[in-house]
Amino acid sequence: MDMSKTEKEKKSFLIFRIVLILLWVAMMALIVWFSDQPDYVSQEQSLSVGKFLCSLLVGDYENMTPDKQLEYAKMLDHFVRKSAHFCEYAVLGALTFNAVMLLFERILTRIRGKLKTILPKIATVFWCFLFAASDEIHQYYVPGRFSSFKDVLLDTAGAATGMLFILLMIFLITRSKRPSRKADI
């Protein structure tokens, strides 16, 4: 039995979205794994990123003493840690938006008006907020780590940014596929 081009495209798109669901689950597992690292492992990870950034940004970094290199890396440590929070949740926000749209597709077809467009956005941000809060509670019980409501807010902002990025991509793609409004001459 031969499938039409449209049916093949729909099937490919569904498979793609299911793969994104699997990546969503994997991303949540990765975030939990990072949060489960004791303080000394977490600090080593962020300092290694800080050292790498210093090697790119600080002139003559390679010729400095190890203590001086560490001092520079420690200056970037807070920035690296908070950037990691924001970026990992930006990815989670984008993947969560896909999951919400796929998992609630049938429900959304029955809803009319603005609620239909705003509900997936609210669900995405709310889910990421709850996940960030549970992740911070988890960190509270990891040796040497602590939990912070500021990190929950930063994570949620990252998730919202990731979702907004996806919405922007969808807008740009659909806009580019629209026929031109120019009159034929």
N, C-alpha and C positions, 0 to 999 in steps of 0.2 A: 504494500500500500504506500503510495507516494504522498508525501506531505507537501503542501504548498509552501512557497517562500515565506509567507506571513506566519504560518504555523511553525516553521523551523525557527524563524526569528523569535517568536513568542517562547518557544521551548528553550532556545539558547539564553534568552533574557531571564527566564525563570531559573535556569541552572546557575547563571551568573549571580542572581540574587541569593540563591541558596548557599553558594560558595561564600558570599558576603556574610550570611548568617553564621556560617562556621567560623569565619574570621572574627566575627563579633564575639562569639563564645571564647575563641582563643585569646582575643585581646583582654577580655575580662579575667581569664586565667593568668595571663601575663602580668596584669596589674596586681592581682592578689599575690603572685609569686614575688614581685618586686617588694611589695609591702611586708612580706614574710621574712625578708632578709634582716638579720640583726644589724644594729647600728654600725658596727665596724665594717660590715660588707657593703652596706649602703653608702657609707662615707668613702670607702675605697673606690666604688663605682663612680661616684660623682667627682672625686678628685682625679680619677684617670681621664674623665671627660674634660675637666678643668685644665689638666696638664696638656692635653691635646690642643685645646683652644688657645692656650698660652703659646704653644709652639707655633701656631699660625699667626697670632696677633702681637706677641711681644718680641721686639727685636733682640737678637743675641741670646734668646732664651736657652738655646742648646748649650751655650758656653757658661751658663750660670751654675753655681753649686747646687747640689740636690736640695739643700735647705732653702735656698733662695727660690728655686723652682716650685717647691712645695708652698712657700709663702704666697707666690703669685697664684697658684692653683686654689689655695684656700680663699683668696679674695673673690674668686668666681664661684665658690661652692654654693652659696645661697642662690645665686642666679641660675646655676645649672640645675639644682634640685627643683626650684619652682618652675623653670622652663620644662623640665621633664614631666612634672605634674600636668601642666597646661597642655603639652603636646600629646601625651598619651591619652588624655581625656578628649582632646580634639578628635583624635582617631576614633575613640569610643563613641563620641557623639555622632560622627558621620555614619558609623556602622549601626548604631542604635536607631538612627532615623530610618535607615534601610529596613531594619528588622521590624520596626513599628509599621512602616508602610506595607511590608509583605504580610506580616502576621494579622494585621487588622484591615486588610484590603476589602474583604467582603462586608465588614461592618461599615467602613467608610463609604461604600457605594450606596448605603441606605440613608446616609446623613446628608442634609441639604444645607446650603448657605455657608456662612463664614466658619461655622463650627467644623465643617468638613476639612478646611484648610488649617485651622488653628489647633485642632485636637491632636494631630500627630506631632506637632511641634511641642505642645505642652507635655505630651506623654514622653517624648524623647528627653526633654530637659528634666522632667520629674524623675524618670528612671535613672538618669545619670547622677542626679542629686542623691537619690537613695543609695545608689551603688557607691558613690564617693563617701557618703556618711558611714555606710557599713564597712568600707575599706579603712576609714580612719579609726573606727572602733576596733577593727582587727589589729591595726598598728599599735594601739594602746597596750595590747597584750604581748607584743613582740619585744624581747629584751633590748633595752636601750632606745627604743623608739617611743614616740609620743603621738598623740592625736591632736588635730587642730581644726577648729571650725573654719578658720581662714583657708586651710587647704581644701576643705569641702567646697567653699565658695569659688576658689581658684579652679578646682576641677570642674565645677559646674559651668563656669565661664568658658573653660576650654571646650567642654562638650557642646555648649551653645554655639561657639565659634565653628567647630567642626560641622555641626548641622547647617549653619548658615553658609558655609563653604559649599556643601552639597546642594543647597537650595540655589545658590548663585550659579553653580555648574548646570543644574537643571534648567534654570532660566535662560542661560546663554545658549544651551544646546537647542532648546525648543524655539528660541528666538531666531536662531540661525536656520532652522528648518521651515520657518514660515515663509510663504511666498511674498515676494516684494510687493509693496503697495504702490510702486511707481506705475503710472499709466503707460500702457503700451503706445508707442509712437509709430 
